[in-house]
């Protein structure tokens, strides 16, 4: 299955990679997402967080990437901390197949509820979510944070 078929949210990144790098660009995006998928349930990766962070009610494997499958869509993502501040957790949604952003935010809130996340980060084309009042620009061009309700 092609990456964009499994993860429609990566269509913009694949298009950009194709423009910048030619035929190898989409393959590079595919390799990157495969590398991220390999971190799902990876205890060694999770320990890069848990060896340094102690949060109540959080087990070491809670820090590993997750591949969530729901009736509304699938997502690949993991917990992160803004500026390494454990009081500011967010979920980095690396790729997803959700059509409905409210369903996506609901899934993130439920799946990472033990971290009390208030934001998720999405990779999007510039200005895609600019009309939403709950969006905060995180990084120029391809990243934006969406506040969870």
C-alpha positions in Angstrom: 0.0 0.0 0.0 1.3 3.4 -0.9 2.0 5.8 2.0 -0.6 8.3 0.9 -3.3 5.6 0.7 -2.6 4.5 4.3 -1.8 8.1 5.6 -3.7 10.7 3.5 -2.4 13.4 5.9 1.0 13.0 4.3 -0.2 13.9 0.8 1.1 17.5 1.1 4.5 16.3 2.4 4.8 13.8 -0.4 4.0 16.4 -3.0 6.6 18.8 -1.5 9.2 16.0 -1.3 8.5 15.2 -5.0 9.0 18.8 -6.0 12.2 19.2 -4.0 13.8 15.8 -4.5 12.2 14.3 -7.5 11.4 10.6 -7.6 13.3 9.9 -4.4 11.3 12.4 -2.4 8.1 10.3 -1.9 10.3 7.3 -1.1 12.1 9.3 1.6 8.8 10.3 3.2 7.8 6.6 3.1 11.0 5.6 4.8 10.5 8.2 7.5 7.0 7.1 8.3 8.2 3.5 8.3 10.9 4.5 10.9 8.3 6.2 13.0 6.0 3.2 12.8 8.8 1.0 14.1 8.8 3.0 17.3 5.3 1.8 18.1 5.6 -0.1 21.3 9.4 0.2 21.2 10.6 -0.1 24.8 14.1 1.2 24.0 12.7 4.3 22.4 10.2 4.8 25.3 13.1 4.6 27.8 14.7 7.7 26.1 11.8 9.5 27.9 11.1 7.4 30.9 14.7 7.2 32.1 14.6 11.0 32.4 11.0 11.8 33.2 9.0 10.6 36.2 5.3 11.3 36.0 2.7 9.8 38.3 0.5 7.1 36.7 2.8 6.9 33.6 4.5 3.7 32.7 7.7 3.6 30.6 5.8 2.1 27.5 3.3 5.1 27.6 6.1 7.1 26.0 6.4 4.9 22.9 4.7 5.8 19.6 1.2 4.4 19.1 -0.8 3.3 16.1 -4.4 3.9 16.9 -7.1 2.4 14.8 -10.7 3.7 15.1 -13.9 3.7 13.0 -13.2 7.4 12.2 -9.6 6.9 11.1 -6.1 5.8 12.1 -3.3 7.7 13.6 0.4 7.3 14.2 1.8 9.5 17.0 3.5 10.0 20.3 3.7 12.1 23.4 6.0 15.1 23.4 6.7 18.0 25.8 6.8 21.6 24.6 10.3 22.9 25.3 10.9 19.7 27.3 8.6 21.0 29.9 6.6 18.1 31.4 3.9 20.5 32.4 3.2 21.1 28.7 2.5 17.8 27.1 1.2 17.5 23.5 0.7 14.7 21.1 2.7 14.7 17.9 0.4 13.3 15.3 2.9 12.1 12.7 0.4 10.8 10.3 -3.4 10.1 10.2 -6.3 9.2 8.1 -9.1 11.2 9.8 -11.4 13.3 7.8 -12.9 14.9 10.8 -10.6 17.0 13.0 -13.0 16.9 16.0 -12.9 13.0 15.8 -9.1 13.2 15.6 -8.9 15.5 18.7 -11.3 13.2 20.6 -9.2 10.2 19.8 -6.0 12.0 20.9 -7.6 13.2 24.1 -8.9 9.7 25.0 -5.7 7.8 24.0 -3.3 10.0 25.9 -5.6 11.0 28.7 -3.1 9.9 31.3 -0.9 12.8 30.2 -3.7 15.4 30.3 -2.7 16.7 26.9 -4.1 20.0 25.8 -2.7 20.2 22.3 -1.8 18.0 19.3 0.6 18.9 16.6 -0.3 18.3 12.9 1.8 18.5 9.8 -0.2 20.5 7.3 0.3 22.7 4.2 0.6 26.4 5.0 -2.6 28.1 6.1 -4.7 24.9 5.9 -6.1 25.4 9.4 -5.6 29.2 9.6 -9.4 29.9 9.9 -9.8 27.8 13.0 -9.6 29.8 16.3 -8.1 26.8 18.1 -5.0 26.6 15.9 -1.6 28.0 17.0 1.3 28.1 14.6 4.0 25.9 16.0 6.6 25.9 13.2 6.6 27.7 9.9 5.0 26.0 7.0 4.2 22.4 7.8 3.3 22.3 11.5 0.4 23.6 13.5 -0.9 22.9 17.0 -4.6 22.3 17.6 -6.0 22.9 21.0 -8.0 20.0 22.4 -11.5 20.9 23.6 
